[in-house]
Amino acid sequence: MSEEKNIDRLFQEKLKDFEVAPNSVVWDKINTELRKEENKKVIPMWLKLSGIAALLILFIAIGNTVFSGDEINTNMVNNDQETNQESSNDNSNNQNENIPVIINDDNEMVDNQADNNKESENILNAKNDSGNPEDATTLKKKNTITSGSGVADNHLSPKPNTEKNNNAVANTNASQEKSNARIPNQDLDQNNIQNKGNAIVTNGSQEQLKGNNSKYKDGLLFNNKTTNKDANAVANVNQDDTKKLNDKNAIRNEKKNTFNNVKSSNNPLIKNNATDGVADTNQKTESDGNPYINKDKINAAFENNETEALSNNKDGDSLGNNTEMALAKAQKDSTLLKNENEIEKAVAEQEKKDNEDEDDENEGIARRWDVAPVITPLYYNSFGGGSPIDQQFDSNDKSGSLNMGYGVHVAYQVTDKLSVRSGINKIDVGYKTNDIVVQPAIPSVSSPAPLRSVKISNQASNIAVFGQQAFNVNSAIPDDFSDRFDSFLEQRFGYIEVPVEAKYQISDKRMGIHVIGGMSTLFLNENTIHARQPNGNNILLGEANNLNSVSFTTNIGLGFNYKMSDKFNFNVEPVLKYQINGFSENSGGFQPYFFGIYSGFSFKF
Amino acid sequence: MSLEQLIKNCKKGNAKAQGQLYNLYASKLFSLCLKYSRNYAEAEDSLQDAFITIFKKIAQYNKKGSFEGWLKRIVINTALQKYRKEAIFGIVNENEIQEVTVTVDDEDLSVDFLLKIIQELPDRYRLVFNLYALDGYSHKEIAEILHISQGTSKSNLARARVILRDKIEELKSKQNLQHSL
């Protein structure tokens, strides 16, 4: 019967045992969410590791560039080289349009000269003066990274050149620049006092240069200072012949004007040329051919003050590379610079080298990416002796099986020796446990304990699996049961593999050798355990419950690549991958590894 | 497997253990969610969010206090969180009324009906009634949890009781009417 009751108590009592099972969909959602969280946790770790790898590679790359200073210097110096080359070319060929190569800044100066040679000289000197101190102070800094450019900028018109020039600065250049900077200053002073004396003069040749009075030389000097002192020296020598040269220059200027008018008018163009530099320079240098610098021609060019020509000389830019090389050498060998002939020789040599370097650079820079579909036989086995399935199989005969993997790798060339690559592979591996007895479970008999690490599937719920050694096998086995013996368990793993590896080229020949190191992230996507009987029966037992859905391997390998053409390589890479955390728990001392011989063609682009 | 072992496995993130833990407590906690929610769908959402929180924070569970109590707290917090987000607490403002004892006849009231009238309560009345009457929180605790004053808590409780009693009376009179017919 009803009874007066506190409403709180009513609800408490009624709802005390109130339970409602939620819709099963709720668990599915929760589970999905939880797995998502796990994946999120894993991916950041993977990213961290690859980030570390990328950093490492970056350091190595930077180290490489720093220690292989020569090449870098040549590249960086391009602007300067261009000017130098131009001057050298002009000298040798007299016709070389390169003469105008003078730095972009020079364009302005050149214009000035065109108007008033004297005025232009003064301006140039002024610029030099202003530029030189900066160079001296800033050269060191710039040299480390962009020192070359800084110098060039100083000499040239400060605005655009500085930016462009920055590309070129090299370590060696820095030292050179320092010396140059000093020299130019002196020269400038001398020039001012004397006849604009060729400030450009290289270390050895400065005095001679000074002797050269041509105002044009100053313009040259500016250029030279920024780029190659040697070139300046040459220019200075030529100064004597400036008058004659002027005539020649007029002719040249006309030629140059045709070529360069467009370019000269726009300083930015000049800069562009400088940056483009290498390729152009190669071609131009070849055409120009004569590494030797005709001082007369150079001087004349300067005298003519064809700003357009100077600014415009794209050819000069290309030549500049060679000159840069030459300059570098010249700097090293100051004695050579003193002698014009020696300089010329040096220039010639440098040009050759530059050309070679340029070729190399072009290849290296032009094709940084390559894609390689790979296929590999895969062998899976364990360093440890245990069984991943159950400890009762520890002493069973076990064997890895041979399977196939395939995938695609994408590599990025960081330096000519080092590349990083990633990709995606599908790998399937198997592992056999032999000497197994498989029989229907007999309810009346105490069945063996369930296998430790197997989640038994429904269809296998009435099957008993145990090691053969559980029987006294020596006793006669009834024929009826013979089928049940000598079965084996076959565990299969399928993974999606995402490798992150670095590749270091040891040998660059047509038949190259490289080493590979890195790691992979493995995503489990197949996991089955089958029992196979000798009569061919194949029973799906279930799946392993101790596998991590995400695991890692550390990879090390050796690779051989055969260069079929510039673009195609054939690669064969035996790689060992040691799995770190394939099993969540109870791996039973099982330490799996994969060994594959990855092979395939790679295509560069 | 002992509960302790199960919790341990859940702390490792073992999916199987998580499933078992869910099966163990889902019904009990879902009823809790139902009481704190406006309806079934909302209760499902709360349960889902609560379990995700539980599995994320299970590592923080130290064996002090009952595990079930810990679970319930998370569920209740999750349910309350929803209303905090909706910022309903500041909106309801009414004169405080005195705490009164409301009594009803203990009829054969179905659990479904009681749950229904709880869910039909205005949000804050429902929360306060649940916390105080059914889950043993004090007014002081409720005031802290819901960011209201203790007086408001008491007032809300009293109003909730009156509403619930009225609904029960209403039902009873209907039944009597049917009966007499």
Interface residues (C-beta under 8 A of the other chain):
Chain A: S2 E3 E4 K5 N6 I7 D8 L10 F11 Q12 K14 L15 F18 E19 V20 A21 P22 N23 V25 V26 W27 K29 I30 N31 E33 L34 R35 E37 E38 N545 S584
Chain B: K12 G13 N14 A15 K16 Q18 G19 Y22 A26 S27 K28 F30 S31 L34 K35 A43 E44 L47 Q48 F51 I52 F55 K56 T101 V102 T103 V104 D105 D106 E107 L109 V111 L114 L115 I118 Y132 A133 L134 R161 L164 R165 I168
